[in-house]
């Protein structure tokens, strides 16, 4: 199941830089994950300072 980014996102960009499938992009006030590109690796969750990326 693809990761999603919660409203806790502070738009720092750390997750986008870490994503191996380039599934994360800047959205309206927070980053968003394209579920069709997400490979469920969790790399984004490992670098987020506010734990915004969530599984499922």
HELIX and SHEET records of a PDB file:
HELIX    1   1 UNK A   14  UNK A   18  1                                   5    
HELIX    2   2 UNK A   43  UNK A   47  1                                   5    
SHEET    1   A 2 UNK A   3  UNK A   5  0                                        
SHEET    2   A 2 UNK A  53  UNK A  55 -1                                        
SHEET    1   B 2 UNK A  24  UNK A  26  0                                        
SHEET    2   B 2 UNK A  31  UNK A  33 -1                                        
END                                                                             
